[in-house]
Amino acid sequence: MKKYLVSFAVCLLVVVAAVVGVRVSAQTEGVGGELPSPNLVISQVQLGGAANANDEFIEIHNNGSSAVDLNGYRLVYRSQNGTNDVMNPLAVWTTSTILQPGQYYLVAAVSYDGGVAPDKVYDPTMLSVSMSANNGGVAIRLGANDTGTIIDSLAWGTVTNGFAEGTATTVPGNDNGKVRGLNGCQDTDNNSTDFTTLTPAAARNTSTTPNTCSGGGTTLFGALTANPTSANAGGTTLLVMTVIPAITPPSTGITVSGNLTQIGGSATQTFFDDGTNGDVTAGDNKFSYLATVDAATSAGLKVLSATATDAQGRTAPSQVNFTVNGTLPNEDPLILGNPSGATNNIANENNYLMTKAGYSLSWNRTRNIPNWTAWRLDSSWIGSANNGSFAPDTSLPAGWYQVTPSDYSEPVYDRGHMCPSGDRTVNQTINNETFLMTNMVPQLPANNQGPWVDLENYCRTLAAQGNEIYIISGGHGQAVDGSNQPITIGSTAQNRVVVPKVTWKVVLVLPNGTNDLTRASSRSTRAFGVIMSNESIVQASPWRNYRVTVDAVEYLTGFDFFNQIPKNTQEIIERRRDRL
């Protein structure tokens, strides 16, 4: 089958080069340029302790002349040679958190045992992130991982991760800190000269006496964000350019213009700070535009940009990655059939078709899990992307409940991927999609971590052997407790998420090639299903113990799989018992 991935990868490399490799103005602070932060800086780090290797912290300082609301910022980490941020940020601020001029803020690991209490610990709902004591880097971003605007960054050791300003600083050693000069105010954009070793480290937080910095910023600063970061063709996204005016001399007459041609918009789109066109608060230097994705826009990664300009002739460009959902060329996982006749009509709320770059699904609004998820696998989808972070799916229709990671915070059930993360590692954008909560069902760990993952690994082995595999999976029924009561889970008393009684999967295998629908019509085509209990299952049991015919899964679910294959051939394929 013809692949989209070569051209997509080229596009992605161009984007990465733009985001990581070149600083054209203040919007890419710390990545290859020489422009100081407009306000927030990393003022100290401790990378480990002698008694506890994970005794780590990062200290932030507001060296600007105005208060900063941390809402929308995140603190991220990269390994020595990383080209993407580790997908579990050290901190994310989602509510108003005001940092006054000169004030410090301490983000510390849960194991931190210093004398000053942290203002925020590493988020305990995420996987633990441990910073290397020898080589690595951290950055303050406004917006999403990888594409959010870098406000300030610090790298230590020997690195090529793009976070070093000038030359990376040396490592501090156990229990010591790397501290920014002038109590956080020194910012020459050179890590090696701005930071010295403090023995031992002495962390500061919001209770510490503020240290205001003299002087004023001469740089206009702009940071572009998109909410949501993905949408279907015909959908909308709110673009917001946060502008930090220069102080010396003061910025006046600020305007923002965006280039939205990649989603069918204007190359000179005006952004607004007057309470219209999606702008929330007039006059707050957050210039907004509610953009509509043209219905003819192709699916895939798009780069949107905007530039702030003041009357003093200063400019600040910024850009953001945006994904248009949809089936990419020649990668339609439903080419062999849509098993439930799902549509993207919001009136069809319990069989609502959602198409992502890497898979498609039928969403059930009542059950808050997918009816099914479908994807196509071959070796071109496999790469080295990191695991993403679980997140709500903001592309659901307005007013629909968005399942959150905390809905699965009870201890019994895993967040069970339908399309596995391991099947979509070609790049980080694609991998992140698999962590959307619309791709999850509650699974017993013995199921999810046992025969279920065993089958996932087997399918990837088939792909490595030169095959392409069409896979559809889902959950059926509703599990019951010891009192025979239906089980639901959730973060509120409403417990919105249904726990399925069983999980199932159907698999169709073809040698790599073209014209898949025609080739799948061969009576020798291999296809099989599995049905696994989600109430009681032996984790160590092999997946083949649960193998059934495709017909058996159809009988269970009521779905009609592979219905584009001629009916006579389809019946032969689906009733045959798999012996391999």
C-alpha positions as CSV (number, residue, x, y, z in Angstrom):
1,M,0.0,0.0,0.0
2,K,1.2,3.5,-0.8
3,K,2.4,5.3,2.3
4,Y,1.9,8.9,3.4
5,L,4.6,8.7,6.0
6,V,7.6,9.8,3.9
7,S,6.1,13.1,3.0
8,F,4.7,13.5,6.5
9,A,8.1,12.8,8.0
10,V,9.7,15.5,5.8
11,C,7.0,18.0,6.9
12,L,7.7,17.1,10.5
13,L,11.4,17.5,10.1
14,V,10.9,21.0,8.7
15,V,8.7,21.8,11.6
16,V,11.2,20.4,14.1
17,A,14.0,22.4,12.5
18,A,11.9,25.6,12.8
19,V,11.0,24.9,16.4
20,V,14.3,23.5,17.7
21,G,17.0,24.8,15.5
22,V,16.6,28.5,14.7
23,R,15.6,31.4,16.8
24,V,14.2,34.2,14.6
25,S,13.0,36.4,17.4
26,A,12.1,36.3,21.1
27,Q,9.5,33.6,20.6
28,T,12.1,30.8,20.5
29,E,14.0,31.9,23.6
30,G,17.0,29.7,24.4
31,V,17.1,27.7,21.2
32,G,20.0,29.0,19.3
33,G,19.6,32.7,19.7
34,E,20.7,35.6,22.0
35,L,17.5,37.2,23.4
36,P,16.9,37.2,27.2
37,S,13.6,36.1,28.8
38,P,11.0,38.7,29.1
39,N,10.1,37.7,32.6
40,L,10.3,34.1,33.9
41,V,13.7,32.5,34.3
42,I,15.0,29.3,35.8
43,S,17.0,30.6,38.7
44,Q,18.3,27.4,40.3
45,V,18.3,23.6,39.9
46,Q,19.3,20.7,42.1
47,L,19.8,17.5,40.2
48,G,20.1,14.9,43.0
49,G,21.3,14.2,46.5
50,A,23.9,12.0,48.0
51,A,21.4,10.2,50.2
52,N,18.5,10.3,47.6
53,A,19.4,10.4,43.9
54,N,15.9,11.8,43.2
55,D,16.1,14.7,45.6
56,E,15.6,17.2,42.8
57,F,14.1,20.7,42.3
58,I,13.8,23.5,39.8
59,E,13.4,27.1,41.0
60,I,11.7,29.8,38.9
61,H,12.1,33.6,39.3
62,N,10.1,36.5,37.9
63,N,12.7,39.0,36.9
64,G,10.2,41.2,35.0
65,S,8.6,44.3,36.2
66,S,5.0,43.0,36.1
67,A,3.2,40.1,37.8
68,V,3.0,36.9,35.7
69,D,0.1,34.4,35.8
70,L,1.6,30.9,35.4
71,N,-1.7,29.5,34.0
72,G,-0.9,28.0,30.6
73,Y,2.9,27.6,31.3
74,R,4.6,24.3,31.8
75,L,8.0,23.2,33.0
76,V,9.6,20.5,30.7
77,Y,12.7,18.3,30.6
78,R,14.8,16.9,27.8
79,S,17.5,14.2,28.0
80,Q,21.1,14.7,26.8
81,N,20.4,14.3,23.1
82,G,16.6,14.5,23.1
83,T,14.8,16.3,20.3
84,N,11.4,16.2,22.0
85,D,10.4,17.1,25.5
86,V,9.8,14.2,27.9
87,M,6.0,13.9,27.5
88,N,5.4,14.0,31.3
89,P,6.1,17.6,32.2
90,L,7.6,18.4,35.6
91,A,4.8,20.9,36.2
92,V,1.8,22.2,34.4
93,W,-0.3,25.2,35.6
94,T,-4.0,25.1,34.6
95,T,-5.4,27.6,37.0
96,S,-4.5,31.2,37.9
97,T,-1.2,31.2,39.8
98,I,0.3,34.7,40.2
99,L,4.0,35.3,40.6
100,Q,4.8,38.9,41.6
101,P,7.9,40.8,40.3
102,G,11.0,39.4,42.0
103,Q,9.2,36.4,43.5
104,Y,10.5,32.8,43.4
105,Y,8.5,29.6,42.8
106,L,9.8,26.1,43.7
107,V,8.9,23.0,41.8
108,A,10.3,19.9,43.7
109,A,10.1,16.2,43.3
110,V,8.0,14.3,45.8
111,S,11.3,13.0,47.4
112,Y,12.7,16.5,47.9
113,D,13.7,17.0,51.6
114,G,15.0,20.6,51.6
115,G,14.3,23.2,54.3
116,V,11.9,25.2,52.1
117,A,8.5,23.6,51.2
118,P,7.9,23.4,47.4
119,D,5.0,25.4,45.9
120,K,4.3,22.5,43.6
121,V,5.5,18.9,43.5
122,Y,5.9,16.8,40.4
123,D,2.4,15.8,39.3
124,P,1.8,12.5,41.1
125,T,-0.8,11.4,38.4
126,M,1.9,11.3,35.8
127,L,4.8,8.9,35.3
128,S,7.9,9.8,37.4
129,V,10.4,11.9,35.6
130,S,13.9,11.9,36.9
131,M,16.5,14.4,35.6
132,S,19.9,13.2,34.7
133,A,22.6,14.5,37.1
134,N,25.2,14.5,34.3
135,N,23.5,15.7,31.1
136,G,20.1,17.3,30.4
137,G,18.0,20.4,30.2
138,V,14.8,22.1,31.4
139,A,12.7,24.8,29.9
140,I,9.7,27.0,30.8
141,R,7.2,26.8,28.0
142,L,4.0,28.8,27.3
143,G,1.8,26.2,25.6
144,A,2.2,22.6,24.7
145,N,5.2,20.3,24.9
146,D,7.6,20.5,21.9
147,T,5.7,23.3,20.2
148,G,5.0,25.7,23.1
149,T,7.0,28.9,23.1
150,I,10.2,28.6,25.2
151,I,10.4,31.5,27.7
152,D,13.7,30.4,29.3
153,S,15.9,27.2,29.2
154,L,18.9,25.7,31.0
155,A,21.1,22.8,30.0
156,W,24.0,21.1,31.8
157,G,26.7,18.8,30.9
158,T,27.4,17.8,27.2
159,V,24.2,18.2,25.4
160,T,22.7,18.5,21.9
161,N,19.1,18.8,23.1
162,G,18.5,22.4,22.0
163,F,17.9,23.7,25.5
164,A,21.4,25.3,26.0
165,E,21.5,29.1,25.9
166,G,25.0,29.9,24.6
167,T,27.1,27.2,26.3
168,A,25.6,24.7,28.7
169,T,26.7,25.0,32.3
170,T,28.6,22.3,34.2
171,V,26.9,19.8,36.5
172,P,26.6,20.8,40.1
173,G,27.2,17.5,41.9
174,N,25.0,15.9,44.6
175,D,23.2,18.2,47.0
176,N,24.5,21.3,45.2
177,G,22.6,23.8,43.1
178,K,23.3,25.6,39.8
179,V,22.1,29.1,40.6
180,R,21.6,32.1,38.4
181,G,23.7,35.2,39.2
182,L,22.3,38.3,40.9
183,N,19.8,36.3,42.8
184,G,18.0,35.4,39.6
185,C,18.4,38.7,37.7
186,Q,21.5,37.9,35.5
187,D,20.4,36.9,32.0
188,T,23.0,37.2,29.3
189,D,21.5,34.1,27.5
190,N,24.7,32.1,28.2
191,N,24.1,29.2,30.7
192,S,27.8,28.8,31.4
193,T,28.3,32.4,32.6
194,D,24.8,33.0,34.1
195,F,25.0,30.0,36.4
196,T,27.5,29.1,39.2
197,T,27.6,26.2,41.6
198,L,26.1,26.8,45.1
199,T,27.3,24.4,47.8
200,P,25.0,23.2,49.2
201,A,21.8,24.2,47.2
202,A,19.5,26.7,48.9
203,A,16.1,26.6,47.4
204,R,13.7,29.6,47.5
205,N,9.9,29.7,47.1
206,T,7.0,32.2,47.1
207,S,7.6,32.8,50.8
208,T,11.2,33.9,50.2
209,T,11.7,37.7,50.2
210,P,11.3,38.8,46.6
211,N,14.3,40.1,44.7
212,T,13.3,42.6,42.0
213,C,15.5,43.2,39.0
214,S,16.5,46.7,37.9
215,G,16.4,47.8,34.3
216,G,13.8,47.1,31.7
217,G,13.3,44.7,28.8
218,T,14.0,46.0,25.3
219,T,12.5,43.1,23.5
220,L,8.9,42.6,22.3
221,F,7.8,39.1,23.0
222,G,5.0,37.0,21.5
223,A,3.7,33.4,22.1
224,L,1.1,31.7,19.9
225,T,-1.2,28.9,21.3
226,A,-4.1,27.0,19.8
227,N,-7.1,25.6,21.7
228,P,-7.8,22.9,20.8
229,T,-4.6,21.8,19.1
230,S,-6.5,19.5,16.7
231,A,-9.9,19.7,14.9
232,N,-11.8,18.1,12.0
233,A,-12.0,20.0,8.7
234,G,-14.8,22.5,9.2
235,G,-14.1,22.8,12.9
236,T,-12.7,25.7,14.9
237,T,-9.7,26.5,17.1
238,L,-9.1,29.6,19.2
239,L,-5.7,31.1,18.4
240,V,-4.2,33.4,21.1
241,M,-1.0,35.4,20.7
242,T,0.1,36.4,24.2
243,V,2.2,39.6,23.8
244,I,4.7,40.9,26.5
245,P,5.4,44.5,25.6
246,A,8.9,45.9,25.7
247,I,9.7,48.3,28.5
248,T,12.6,50.3,27.2
249,P,11.3,52.2,25.4
250,P,7.7,51.2,26.1
251,S,5.8,49.4,23.3
252,T,2.9,51.3,21.9
253,G,0.4,50.5,19.1
254,I,0.8,46.7,19.3
255,T,-0.8,44.7,16.5
256,V,-0.8,41.0,15.6
257,S,-1.2,39.4,12.2
258,G,-1.4,35.7,11.5
259,N,-0.7,33.4,8.6
260,L,-3.4,30.8,8.5
261,T,-3.1,29.6,4.9
262,Q,-2.3,26.0,5.9
263,I,-5.9,25.7,7.2
264,G,-7.4,27.7,4.3
265,G,-7.3,31.0,6.1
266,S,-5.8,34.4,5.3
267,A,-2.1,35.0,5.1
268,T,-2.6,38.4,6.9
269,Q,-5.3,37.6,9.4
270,T,-5.8,40.3,12.0
271,F,-5.9,39.1,15.7
272,F,-8.1,41.0,18.2
273,D,-7.7,42.3,21.7
274,D,-11.1,44.0,22.0
275,G,-13.3,41.3,23.3
276,T,-14.5,40.1,19.8
277,N,-13.5,37.3,17.5
278,G,-12.9,34.9,20.4
279,D,-11.0,37.4,22.5
280,V,-12.0,37.0,26.2
281,T,-10.7,40.2,27.8
282,A,-10.2,43.4,26.0
283,G,-6.9,45.2,26.5
284,D,-4.9,42.4,28.2
285,N,-2.3,42.0,25.4
286,K,-3.8,38.6,24.5
287,F,-4.7,38.9,20.8
288,S,-7.2,36.3,19.6
289,Y,-8.8,34.9,16.6
290,L,-11.4,32.1,16.4
291,A,-10.3,30.3,13.2
292,T,-12.4,28.0,11.2
293,V,-10.6,25.1,9.4
294,D,-11.7,25.2,5.8
295,A,-13.8,22.1,4.9
296,A,-11.4,21.2,2.1
297,T,-8.3,21.2,4.3
298,S,-6.4,17.9,4.1
299,A,-5.6,15.9,7.2
300,G,-2.3,16.1,8.9
301,L,0.1,18.4,10.7
302,K,-0.2,22.2,10.0
303,V,2.0,25.1,11.1
304,L,0.2,28.3,12.0
305,S,2.1,31.5,12.6
306,A,1.5,35.0,13.9
307,T,3.7,38.1,14.3
308,A,3.3,40.9,16.9
309,T,4.5,44.4,15.9
310,D,4.8,47.6,17.9
311,A,5.0,51.2,16.8
312,Q,8.7,51.2,17.7
313,G,9.4,48.8,14.8
314,R,10.0,45.7,16.9
315,T,8.5,42.4,15.8
316,A,8.0,39.0,17.6
317,P,7.0,36.1,15.4
318,S,5.7,32.8,16.9
319,Q,4.2,29.6,15.6
320,V,2.2,26.6,16.8
321,N,1.6,23.1,15.4
322,F,-2.0,22.2,14.7
323,T,-3.4,18.9,13.5
324,V,-6.3,18.5,11.2
325,N,-8.0,15.3,12.0
326,G,-8.9,12.8,9.4
327,T,-7.7,9.8,7.4
328,L,-4.4,10.4,5.8
329,P,-4.0,9.4,2.1
330,N,-4.1,5.7,1.5
331,E,-4.2,4.9,5.2
332,D,-7.9,4.5,5.8
333,P,-8.4,1.8,8.4
334,L,-12.0,1.5,7.3
335,I,-11.3,0.7,3.7
336,L,-12.5,-2.9,4.4
337,G,-15.6,-1.6,6.1
338,N,-17.2,0.5,8.8
339,P,-18.4,-2.2,11.2
340,S,-21.3,-0.1,12.8
341,G,-22.0,2.4,10.1
342,A,-20.7,5.2,12.4
343,T,-21.1,8.8,11.1
344,N,-19.8,12.2,12.3
345,N,-23.4,13.5,12.7
346,I,-23.6,14.7,16.3
347,A,-27.2,13.4,16.4
348,N,-25.6,9.9,16.2
349,E,-24.2,10.4,19.7
350,N,-23.7,6.7,20.5
351,N,-22.2,5.8,17.2
352,Y,-20.2,9.0,16.5
353,L,-17.3,8.6,14.0
354,M,-14.1,10.3,15.0
355,T,-11.1,10.2,12.6
356,K,-7.5,10.7,13.8
357,A,-4.3,10.8,11.9
358,G,-3.4,7.3,13.2
359,Y,-6.8,5.6,13.8
360,S,-10.6,5.9,13.6
361,L,-13.2,5.2,16.3
362,S,-16.9,5.0,17.0
363,W,-17.6,7.0,20.2
364,N,-20.5,6.1,22.6
365,R,-21.5,9.2,24.5
366,T,-23.7,7.2,26.9
367,R,-21.0,4.7,27.8
368,N,-18.0,7.2,27.5
369,I,-15.9,4.5,25.8
370,P,-15.4,3.7,22.1
371,N,-17.7,1.1,20.6
372,W,-14.7,0.2,18.5
373,T,-11.3,1.6,17.4
374,A,-9.8,0.7,14.0
375,W,-6.2,1.1,12.7
376,R,-3.9,-0.2,10.1
377,L,-0.4,-1.4,11.1
378,D,2.8,-2.0,9.2
379,S,6.4,-1.4,10.0
380,S,6.3,2.2,8.7
381,W,4.3,3.2,11.7
382,I,7.0,2.0,14.1
383,G,9.7,4.5,15.3
384,S,11.2,5.8,18.6
385,A,8.7,8.3,19.9
386,N,8.2,8.5,23.6
387,N,5.0,7.6,25.5
388,G,2.6,10.5,25.6
389,S,0.5,11.8,28.4
390,F,-3.1,10.8,29.0
391,A,-5.4,13.7,28.0
392,P,-9.1,14.5,27.4
393,D,-10.2,14.6,23.7
394,T,-11.1,18.2,23.1
395,S,-12.3,17.5,19.6
396,L,-15.5,15.9,20.9
397,P,-18.6,18.0,20.1
398,A,-19.3,21.0,22.3
399,G,-21.3,20.1,25.4
400,W,-20.3,16.4,25.4
401,Y,-18.5,15.1,28.5
402,Q,-14.7,14.8,28.0
403,V,-13.4,11.8,29.9
404,T,-10.3,12.9,31.9
405,P,-7.3,10.8,33.2
406,S,-8.6,11.3,36.7
407,D,-11.8,9.4,35.8
408,Y,-9.5,6.3,35.9
409,S,-7.8,7.3,39.2
410,E,-9.5,4.4,41.1
411,P,-7.0,1.6,41.7
412,V,-8.8,-1.3,40.0
413,Y,-8.7,-0.6,36.3
414,D,-6.0,0.4,33.8
415,R,-6.4,3.0,31.2
416,G,-6.6,0.4,28.4
417,H,-5.4,1.6,25.0
418,M,-7.5,0.3,22.1
419,C,-5.0,1.5,19.4
420,P,-1.7,0.8,21.3
421,S,0.9,3.4,21.8
422,G,3.4,0.9,20.6
423,D,1.7,0.7,17.2
424,R,2.1,4.5,16.7
425,T,5.7,5.5,17.5
426,V,6.6,6.9,14.1
427,N,6.6,10.4,15.6
428,Q,5.5,12.2,18.8
429,T,2.4,13.8,17.3
430,I,1.0,10.5,16.1
431,N,1.9,8.8,19.4
432,N,0.3,11.5,21.5
433,E,-3.1,10.7,19.8
434,T,-3.1,7.3,21.3
435,F,-3.2,8.8,24.8
436,L,-6.5,10.6,24.2
437,M,-9.1,9.3,26.6
438,T,-11.4,8.5,23.6
439,N,-9.0,5.7,22.8
440,M,-9.3,4.1,26.3
441,V,-11.6,1.5,28.0
442,P,-11.2,0.5,31.7
443,Q,-9.3,-2.8,31.6
444,L,-8.3,-5.2,34.4
445,P,-4.5,-5.1,34.7
446,A,-4.5,-8.9,34.3
447,N,-6.2,-8.4,30.9
448,N,-4.4,-5.2,29.8
449,Q,-1.0,-6.3,30.9
450,G,-1.4,-10.0,30.1
451,P,-2.9,-11.6,27.0
452,W,-4.0,-8.3,25.6
453,V,-0.5,-6.8,25.4
454,D,0.7,-10.3,24.3
455,L,-1.5,-10.0,21.2
456,E,-0.3,-6.4,20.6
457,N,3.3,-7.6,20.5
458,Y,2.4,-10.4,18.2
459,C,0.8,-8.0,15.7
460,R,3.9,-5.9,15.7
461,T,5.9,-9.0,15.0
462,L,3.7,-9.7,12.0
463,A,4.3,-6.2,10.8
464,A,8.1,-6.6,11.2
465,Q,7.9,-9.7,9.0
466,G,6.6,-7.7,6.1
467,N,2.8,-7.7,6.7
468,E,0.2,-5.1,7.0
469,I,-2.6,-5.7,9.5
470,Y,-6.1,-4.3,9.8
471,I,-7.2,-4.3,13.5
472,I,-10.4,-3.4,15.2
473,S,-10.9,-3.6,18.9
474,G,-13.4,-2.6,21.6
475,G,-15.2,-3.5,24.8
476,H,-18.7,-5.1,25.1
477,G,-21.3,-5.4,27.8
478,Q,-20.9,-4.1,31.3
479,A,-18.9,-5.8,34.1
480,V,-20.7,-6.4,37.4
481,D,-19.4,-6.5,41.0
482,G,-19.9,-9.2,43.6
483,S,-23.4,-8.1,44.2
484,N,-24.2,-8.3,40.5
485,Q,-24.3,-4.5,40.2
486,P,-23.1,-2.9,37.0
487,I,-19.7,-1.2,37.4
488,T,-18.9,2.3,36.3
489,I,-16.0,4.5,37.2
490,G,-15.3,8.2,37.3
491,S,-13.9,11.2,39.2
492,T,-17.3,12.4,40.3
493,A,-20.3,10.7,42.0
494,Q,-21.8,10.3,38.6
495,N,-19.2,7.7,37.6
496,R,-19.7,8.2,33.9
497,V,-17.4,5.6,32.4
498,V,-18.8,2.1,31.8
499,V,-16.5,-0.9,32.5
500,P,-16.9,-3.5,29.7
501,K,-17.6,-7.1,30.6
502,V,-15.2,-8.3,27.9
503,T,-12.7,-6.8,25.5
504,W,-12.5,-8.1,21.9
505,K,-10.3,-7.6,18.8
506,V,-10.5,-8.7,15.2
507,V,-7.3,-8.9,13.0
508,L,-6.9,-9.3,9.2
509,V,-3.4,-10.0,7.9
510,L,-2.1,-9.2,4.4
511,P,1.5,-9.2,2.9
512,N,2.7,-5.7,2.2
513,G,1.3,-4.5,-1.1
514,T,-1.2,-2.3,-2.9
515,N,-5.0,-2.5,-3.6
516,D,-5.7,-3.9,-0.2
517,L,-9.4,-4.3,-0.7
518,T,-8.9,-6.4,-3.8
519,R,-6.2,-8.6,-2.1
520,A,-8.3,-9.0,1.1
521,S,-11.0,-10.6,-1.1
522,S,-8.8,-13.7,-1.4
523,R,-10.3,-16.8,0.3
524,S,-6.9,-17.5,1.7
525,T,-6.8,-14.2,3.6
526,R,-6.0,-14.8,7.3
527,A,-8.4,-13.3,9.8
528,F,-9.2,-14.1,13.4
529,G,-10.7,-12.6,16.6
530,V,-10.2,-12.7,20.4
531,I,-12.6,-12.3,23.2
532,M,-11.1,-11.7,26.7
533,S,-12.9,-11.5,30.0
534,N,-12.6,-8.1,31.8
535,E,-14.0,-9.5,35.0
536,S,-11.6,-12.4,35.7
537,I,-8.7,-13.5,33.6
538,V,-5.3,-15.2,34.1
539,Q,-2.6,-12.6,33.3
540,A,0.0,-15.2,32.4
541,S,-2.2,-17.0,29.8
542,P,-1.2,-16.6,26.2
543,W,-3.5,-14.6,23.8
544,R,-4.2,-17.7,21.7
545,N,-6.2,-19.2,24.6
546,Y,-8.9,-16.5,23.7
547,R,-8.8,-16.9,19.9
548,V,-12.2,-17.2,18.2
549,T,-13.5,-16.7,14.7
550,V,-14.4,-13.2,13.4
551,D,-18.0,-14.5,13.2
552,A,-18.0,-15.1,17.0
553,V,-17.0,-11.5,17.6
554,E,-19.7,-10.3,15.2
555,Y,-22.3,-12.5,17.0
556,L,-21.2,-10.9,20.3
557,T,-21.1,-7.3,19.3
558,G,-23.7,-7.1,16.4
559,F,-21.1,-5.4,14.2
560,D,-20.4,-6.4,10.6
561,F,-16.6,-6.5,10.1
562,F,-14.8,-6.2,6.7
563,N,-18.2,-5.7,5.0
564,Q,-16.6,-4.2,1.9
565,I,-15.2,-7.6,1.0
566,P,-17.5,-9.5,-1.4
567,K,-20.0,-11.3,0.8
568,N,-19.3,-14.9,-0.2
569,T,-15.5,-14.4,0.4
570,Q,-16.2,-12.5,3.6
571,E,-18.2,-15.4,5.0
572,I,-15.4,-17.9,4.3
573,I,-12.7,-15.7,5.9
574,E,-14.8,-14.9,9.0
575,R,-15.9,-18.4,9.8
576,R,-12.5,-20.0,9.4
577,R,-10.7,-21.0,12.6
578,D,-7.2,-19.6,12.8
579,R,-4.5,-22.3,13.5
580,L,-1.3,-20.3,13.2
